[in-house]
Amino acid sequence: MIKEKKDFGQAYIKTAYIKIKQKNYKEAEKDLLKAEKFQPNDFEIFKLKGINFYFINKFDDSKFSLDSAFEISKREKIDDWELLYYRALLMF
């Protein structure tokens, strides 16, 4: 889908998620930056950036991204256990 529609932000989000699961954090970050161009201030992008940063020990960046996702979740009434889980991990 990305080859057909270069501005398909959701596809970049999905591939970033897969790359995080494969522990390919550098490539996941690239996909999230591409997605962000098409969907700025997106809850899922902030959440995945926060998770990705957490795994590469960029805890300040992780906190910023997860806090941004949390603010969006409050505003848009999104319940997401994964977001809360990674925010809790940053407390320890």
PyMOL commands that set and color helices and strands:
alter all, ss='L'
color gray80, all
select helices_A, chain A and resi 9-21+25-38+43-55+59-76+81-89
alter helices_A, ss='H'
color red, helices_A
deselect
rebuild
show_as cartoon
